[in-house]
């Protein structure tokens, strides 16, 4: 395992250099066709499960970093449930995808770290994922970090699920940013639970859910 | 909603009196055929999912209070996976089912409350559930409460699940009482997450899971 300083080092560059020096294959965490296709199976599951309860139209909120999960889900839904609309959800100050979708080109964030939503913080959308999101997604939704902590507490209390901030951000958008949604149905992906006990406890204590 | 004092009042008597006074149907939480059958669907799921990975023989650990879930699962497995053996799991001091299986008749606990495993604390096995468990289950496993807190921390860290003490007791048996198990496969049911933030936090802080 090779650790790095995400504030001052570039993991892409480290990965590329390692792959070249050791003759390894680099599998990028989102900008790779097989990764996008694999994450897209989540969209397939959404289409199947929604159809079982008679839903073919919905805003589908996806926790969004580099856009692998988002573009994969959007691709799957384009085929399986084309009336659904994918909405990328990002934290405040790390809204590169939302701004890229607005401007039509890949925008970057000023910072590469310093968010509790660290799992979904990337500098900019992927070269491969951005065109897919541009063609297939609705507008992004930008959520303050504290709303993620509130959603973690709701997921604990109501769904009995452990979520990390970045994995709870789509739920946070559904719960606290409904003014940006339309239609009767909202589907959100809860995409990760890598949270330490200290931060989890802080979420439960700061935002107790009755 | 009618609240009662579980240490000094008898909920069975309260329920029966209410049903008579108001002409209502009393649906008991475990000693009722439809409830047992409904909970047995969990055993059916176990058989199907285990078969998918080629497993037809296992100790199946079930969080056990009055025995509705336990006897339902045992009934389902008798038909769907008859080589599996159901093992009821109970907290120390509330091991009425384990002792009843040993003696062959319905034994009682001295206390009816005072456990953090409150969801699975009952005075004695049900009239309907006991004969089923007697005919179909292996020996009970009795687990200290602290092991349930440890299992809650493991479930948080490894499975990203929120469990209450009584719902984590089968996992606790698997993790810390393996000396009472035999065979290569152990299946446990995680049966509830009704835990408040305070007790959950205590579990994570007391038994941190690296």
Boltz contact constraints between the chains, C-beta under 6 A:
constraints:
  - contact:
      token1: [A, 156]
      token2: [B, 162]
      max_distance: 6.0
  - contact:
      token1: [A, 160]
      token2: [B, 162]
      max_distance: 6.0
  - contact:
      token1: [A, 160]
      token2: [B, 193]
      max_distance: 6.0
  - contact:
      token1: [A, 162]
      token2: [B, 156]
      max_distance: 6.0
  - contact:
      token1: [A, 162]
      token2: [B, 160]
      max_distance: 6.0
  - contact:
      token1: [A, 193]
      token2: [B, 160]
      max_distance: 6.0
  - contact:
      token1: [A, 197]
      token2: [B, 204]
      max_distance: 6.0
  - contact:
      token1: [A, 201]
      token2: [B, 201]
      max_distance: 6.0
  - contact:
      token1: [A, 204]
      token2: [B, 197]
      max_distance: 6.0
